[in-house]
Amino acid sequence: MSPPEYPTDVAAGGGIFGGMTVARSRYFSADLFEFLDDLKNNNSREWFLANKDRYQRLVKEPLLRFIEAFAEPLHDISPNFSADARPSGGSMFRIYRDVRFAKDKSPYKTHAAAQFRHRAGRDAHVPCFYLHLEPGSVFAGAGVWHPSAESLDRIRTAIVESADEWRAVVTDPHFAARHELTGESLKRAPRGYDPAHPLIEDVKRKDFVCVQRFRQADACGPGFLDKFAASCASATPFVRFLTQAVGQEF
């Protein structure tokens, strides 16, 4: 089954939803990145409280609108993944850092992000789609980051047992032209796996994530929703393989 196709841009007067209102909307502005840059240089509760209205207007509200608009193209990719536009507990990550066990006690993240989870995501380590907005670093991600030991072993076993399928997914020109595989890897083959296996470098992975990088100007442009949707669509075979490997329905 081929992934759904989304144009990287939409001609004026048209759009993937039958009109240009959603597809051609601008969700993010240069002011969002300026705010995040200012936050990086002033990462304190006092500064944030004094600039909280900027955060609400320039970061939180636009990101929630983007999440809401992405629900329809995401459903076309898979009905088992969710774009949840609730301001708390939904797809948008909180701006507040968990500093309980961190050496860096800076209270705020200096990026904005959204995670589009599988419906089993709260109960299992399953793949997701991801959007990252940071000055100098804008990217779409897909896959599973730091899976549980059980999910990790399931994925590695699936790669070994379905080697031809995995190889076809990651070498497909439609996928490889957009995405790069990233994340941590073991230095040696994990216990129980053949160090001479032709896909041992993939088996050694601790994360199974692909990313497509964008320019900051792309994120601020009128066609970014379509570009992000196209990125997720082209990662569909990769996410499908991982989702099925951990025992969930894509």
One Martini backbone bead per residue (centre of mass of N, CA, C, O) as a GRO file, in nm:
protein
  250
    1MET     BB    1   0.093   0.038   0.026
    2SER     BB    2   0.065   0.358  -0.043
    3PRO     BB    3   0.120   0.661   0.039
    4PRO     BB    4  -0.006   0.947   0.083
    5GLU     BB    5  -0.044   1.236  -0.109
    6TYR     BB    6   0.130   1.557  -0.082
    7PRO     BB    7   0.180   1.856  -0.159
    8THR     BB    8   0.434   2.102  -0.128
    9ASP     BB    9   0.220   2.268  -0.287
   10VAL     BB   10  -0.038   2.524  -0.352
   11ALA     BB   11  -0.240   2.657  -0.550
   12ALA     BB   12  -0.411   2.911  -0.605
   13GLY     BB   13  -0.747   2.810  -0.516
   14GLY     BB   14  -0.632   2.561  -0.361
   15GLY     BB   15  -0.646   2.231  -0.190
   16ILE     BB   16  -0.653   1.948   0.017
   17PHE     BB   17  -0.962   2.066   0.115
   18GLY     BB   18  -1.091   2.243  -0.138
   19GLY     BB   19  -0.914   2.486  -0.027
   20MET     BB   20  -0.717   2.771   0.101
   21THR     BB   21  -0.755   2.824   0.406
   22VAL     BB   22  -0.569   2.597   0.525
   23ALA     BB   23  -0.330   2.532   0.326
   24ARG     BB   24  -0.255   2.868   0.302
   25SER     BB   25  -0.185   2.908   0.579
   26ARG     BB   26  -0.035   3.091   0.836
   27TYR     BB   27   0.108   2.986   1.146
   28PHE     BB   28   0.403   3.099   1.132
   29SER     BB   29   0.654   3.322   1.258
   30ALA     BB   30   0.931   3.507   1.322
   31ASP     BB   31   0.833   3.573   1.613
   32LEU     BB   32   0.859   3.291   1.730
   33PHE     BB   33   1.174   3.275   1.704
   34GLU     BB   34   1.233   3.530   1.863
   35PHE     BB   35   1.117   3.435   2.129
   36LEU     BB   36   1.298   3.180   2.164
   37ASP     BB   37   1.560   3.340   2.165
   38ASP     BB   38   1.494   3.515   2.410
   39LEU     BB   39   1.454   3.275   2.604
   40LYS     BB   40   1.744   3.169   2.588
   41ASN     BB   41   1.856   3.457   2.709
   42ASN     BB   42   1.586   3.443   2.937
   43ASN     BB   43   1.579   3.180   3.150
   44SER     BB   44   1.310   3.285   3.335
   45ARG     BB   45   1.036   3.346   3.522
   46GLU     BB   46   1.030   3.650   3.506
   47TRP     BB   47   1.046   3.680   3.199
   48PHE     BB   48   0.810   3.496   3.119
   49LEU     BB   49   0.585   3.646   3.268
   50ALA     BB   50   0.638   3.919   3.109
   51ASN     BB   51   0.602   3.723   2.818
   52LYS     BB   52   0.338   3.543   2.802
   53ASP     BB   53   0.174   3.679   2.577
   54ARG     BB   54   0.374   3.603   2.352
   55TYR     BB   55   0.352   3.302   2.380
   56GLN     BB   56   0.050   3.277   2.325
   57ARG     BB   57   0.047   3.436   2.042
   58LEU     BB   58   0.321   3.304   1.892
   59VAL     BB   59   0.297   2.987   1.988
   60LYS     BB   60   0.049   2.841   2.107
   61GLU     BB   61  -0.184   2.921   1.913
   62PRO     BB   62  -0.053   2.839   1.640
   63LEU     BB   63  -0.001   2.540   1.717
   64LEU     BB   64  -0.298   2.463   1.769
   65ARG     BB   65  -0.394   2.527   1.482
   66PHE     BB   66  -0.212   2.325   1.340
   67ILE     BB   67  -0.313   2.071   1.477
   68GLU     BB   68  -0.606   2.096   1.386
   69ALA     BB   69  -0.539   2.097   1.073
   70PHE     BB   70  -0.383   1.808   1.078
   71ALA     BB   71  -0.606   1.595   1.129
   72GLU     BB   72  -0.693   1.522   0.838
   73PRO     BB   73  -0.423   1.425   0.707
   74LEU     BB   74  -0.366   1.217   0.931
   75HIS     BB   75  -0.614   1.037   0.877
   76ASP     BB   76  -0.517   0.958   0.590
   77ILE     BB   77  -0.272   0.802   0.695
   78SER     BB   78  -0.406   0.746   0.999
   79PRO     BB   79  -0.661   0.669   1.237
   80ASN     BB   80  -0.440   0.597   1.486
   81PHE     BB   81  -0.376   0.899   1.481
   82SER     BB   82  -0.327   1.209   1.673
   83ALA     BB   83  -0.474   1.546   1.669
   84ASP     BB   84  -0.443   1.733   1.969
   85ALA     BB   85  -0.578   2.067   2.059
   86ARG     BB   86  -0.523   2.071   2.341
   87PRO     BB   87  -0.360   2.273   2.577
   88SER     BB   88  -0.383   2.002   2.761
   89GLY     BB   89  -0.281   1.672   2.686
   90GLY     BB   90  -0.187   1.684   2.399
   91SER     BB   91   0.028   1.739   2.131
   92MET     BB   92   0.147   1.959   2.291
   93PHE     BB   93   0.416   2.071   2.434
   94ARG     BB   94   0.549   2.178   2.699
   95ILE     BB   95   0.752   2.452   2.811
   96TYR     BB   96   0.818   2.291   3.055
   97ARG     BB   97   1.066   2.170   3.248
   98ASP     BB   98   1.219   1.881   3.378
   99VAL     BB   99   1.443   1.936   3.670
  100ARG     BB  100   1.480   1.712   3.888
  101PHE     BB  101   1.738   1.545   3.715
  102ALA     BB  102   1.883   1.810   3.626
  103LYS     BB  103   2.148   2.018   3.581
  104ASP     BB  104   1.963   2.187   3.417
  105LYS     BB  105   1.749   2.457   3.556
  106SER     BB  106   1.599   2.547   3.326
  107PRO     BB  107   1.250   2.607   3.298
  108TYR     BB  108   1.270   2.627   2.970
  109LYS     BB  109   1.202   2.571   2.662
  110THR     BB  110   1.355   2.656   2.324
  111HIS     BB  111   1.101   2.506   2.205
  112ALA     BB  112   0.862   2.380   1.976
  113ALA     BB  113   0.609   2.108   2.003
  114ALA     BB  114   0.475   1.804   1.838
  115GLN     BB  115   0.277   1.504   1.907
  116PHE     BB  116   0.162   1.223   1.704
  117ARG     BB  117  -0.013   0.977   1.835
  118HIS     BB  118  -0.086   0.680   1.910
  119ARG     BB  119  -0.353   0.535   2.070
  120ALA     BB  120  -0.124   0.351   2.239
  121GLY     BB  121   0.085   0.563   2.366
  122ARG     BB  122   0.005   0.542   2.684
  123ASP     BB  123   0.068   0.201   2.686
  124ALA     BB  124   0.301   0.231   2.461
  125HIS     BB  125   0.587   0.193   2.256
  126VAL     BB  126   0.520   0.403   1.994
  127PRO     BB  127   0.490   0.558   1.724
  128CYS     BB  128   0.540   0.886   1.567
  129PHE     BB  129   0.475   1.219   1.506
  130TYR     BB  130   0.684   1.524   1.445
  131LEU     BB  131   0.734   1.868   1.566
  132HIS     BB  132   1.003   2.116   1.517
  133LEU     BB  133   1.067   2.442   1.681
  134GLU     BB  134   1.373   2.620   1.611
  135PRO     BB  135   1.630   2.807   1.607
  136GLY     BB  136   1.789   2.646   1.337
  137SER     BB  137   1.548   2.403   1.397
  138VAL     BB  138   1.358   2.236   1.153
  139PHE     BB  139   1.140   1.943   1.196
  140ALA     BB  140   1.048   1.623   1.089
  141GLY     BB  141   0.919   1.336   1.260
  142ALA     BB  142   0.967   0.967   1.282
  143GLY     BB  143   0.883   0.722   1.525
  144VAL     BB  144   1.103   0.582   1.787
  145TRP     BB  145   1.195   0.697   2.109
  146HIS     BB  146   1.314   0.515   2.339
  147PRO     BB  147   1.236   0.230   2.366
  148SER     BB  148   1.153  -0.028   2.506
  149ALA     BB  149   1.285  -0.330   2.549
  150GLU     BB  150   1.054  -0.478   2.409
  151SER     BB  151   1.027  -0.297   2.155
  152LEU     BB  152   1.319  -0.319   2.063
  153ASP     BB  153   1.319  -0.627   2.017
  154ARG     BB  154   1.088  -0.631   1.811
  155ILE     BB  155   1.228  -0.458   1.596
  156ARG     BB  156   1.484  -0.624   1.555
  157THR     BB  157   1.338  -0.885   1.477
  158ALA     BB  158   1.191  -0.767   1.229
  159ILE     BB  159   1.446  -0.698   1.067
  160VAL     BB  160   1.554  -0.989   1.049
  161GLU     BB  161   1.281  -1.136   0.944
  162SER     BB  162   1.229  -0.855   0.746
  163ALA     BB  163   1.467  -0.750   0.560
  164ASP     BB  164   1.345  -0.675   0.284
  165GLU     BB  165   1.136  -0.477   0.387
  166TRP     BB  166   1.323  -0.282   0.535
  167ARG     BB  167   1.505  -0.213   0.295
  168ALA     BB  168   1.276  -0.097   0.118
  169VAL     BB  169   1.201   0.136   0.305
  170VAL     BB  170   1.497   0.286   0.347
  171THR     BB  171   1.558   0.284   0.010
  172ASP     BB  172   1.341   0.443  -0.082
  173PRO     BB  173   1.339   0.724  -0.270
  174HIS     BB  174   1.100   0.875  -0.133
  175PHE     BB  175   1.240   0.855   0.147
  176ALA     BB  176   1.552   0.923   0.109
  177ALA     BB  177   1.512   1.218  -0.008
  178ARG     BB  178   1.403   1.327   0.285
  179HIS     BB  179   1.537   1.120   0.490
  180GLU     BB  180   1.694   1.065   0.811
  181LEU     BB  181   1.865   0.868   1.019
  182THR     BB  182   1.842   0.864   1.380
  183GLY     BB  183   2.028   0.832   1.672
  184GLU     BB  184   2.111   0.581   1.877
  185SER     BB  185   2.389   0.344   1.923
  186LEU     BB  186   2.553   0.070   1.933
  187LYS     BB  187   2.877  -0.067   1.920
  188ARG     BB  188   2.741  -0.344   1.952
  189ALA     BB  189   2.591  -0.619   1.929
  190PRO     BB  190   2.328  -0.747   2.044
  191ARG     BB  191   2.216  -0.981   2.227
  192GLY     BB  192   2.130  -1.247   1.997
  193TYR     BB  193   2.289  -1.113   1.752
  194ASP     BB  194   2.432  -1.109   1.448
  195PRO     BB  195   2.722  -0.942   1.361
  196ALA     BB  196   2.691  -1.043   1.038
  197HIS     BB  197   2.455  -0.902   0.971
  198PRO     BB  198   2.360  -0.690   0.711
  199LEU     BB  199   2.169  -0.517   0.945
  200ILE     BB  200   2.333  -0.443   1.210
  201GLU     BB  201   2.321  -0.129   1.217
  202ASP     BB  202   2.013  -0.131   1.272
  203VAL     BB  203   2.005  -0.323   1.516
  204LYS     BB  204   2.188  -0.118   1.696
  205ARG     BB  205   1.964   0.052   1.744
  206LYS     BB  206   1.786   0.268   1.990
  207ASP     BB  207   1.666   0.433   1.754
  208PHE     BB  208   1.363   0.498   1.535
  209VAL     BB  209   1.443   0.771   1.333
  210CYS     BB  210   1.310   1.025   1.123
  211VAL     BB  211   1.422   1.315   0.926
  212GLN     BB  212   1.307   1.642   0.817
  213ARG     BB  213   1.441   1.931   0.698
  214PHE     BB  214   1.394   2.284   0.753
  215ARG     BB  215   1.334   2.595   0.705
  216GLN     BB  216   1.229   2.867   0.862
  217ALA     BB  217   1.078   2.980   0.614
  218ASP     BB  218   0.891   2.740   0.576
  219ALA     BB  219   0.732   2.767   0.849
  220CYS     BB  220   0.635   3.073   0.752
  221GLY     BB  221   0.476   2.962   0.530
  222PRO     BB  222   0.173   2.882   0.353
  223GLY     BB  223   0.279   2.553   0.292
  224PHE     BB  224   0.358   2.389   0.559
  225LEU     BB  225   0.137   2.184   0.603
  226ASP     BB  226   0.193   2.028   0.339
  227LYS     BB  227   0.491   1.960   0.398
  228PHE     BB  228   0.439   1.800   0.653
  229ALA     BB  229   0.241   1.595   0.533
  230ALA     BB  230   0.440   1.488   0.320
  231SER     BB  231   0.646   1.382   0.520
  232CYS     BB  232   0.461   1.182   0.667
  233ALA     BB  233   0.374   1.020   0.416
  234SER     BB  234   0.672   0.926   0.337
  235ALA     BB  235   0.691   0.774   0.636
  236THR     BB  236   0.479   0.545   0.646
  237PRO     BB  237   0.635   0.273   0.604
  238PHE     BB  238   0.814   0.311   0.853
  239VAL     BB  239   0.585   0.334   1.066
  240ARG     BB  240   0.442   0.073   0.998
  241PHE     BB  241   0.666  -0.122   1.066
  242LEU     BB  242   0.697  -0.037   1.368
  243THR     BB  243   0.406  -0.075   1.460
  244GLN     BB  244   0.389  -0.379   1.388
  245ALA     BB  245   0.638  -0.472   1.553
  246VAL     BB  246   0.483  -0.381   1.839
  247GLY     BB  247   0.167  -0.480   1.792
  248GLN     BB  248   0.024  -0.265   1.606
  249GLU     BB  249  -0.206  -0.076   1.440
  250PHE     BB  250  -0.195   0.127   1.144
   0.00000   0.00000   0.00000
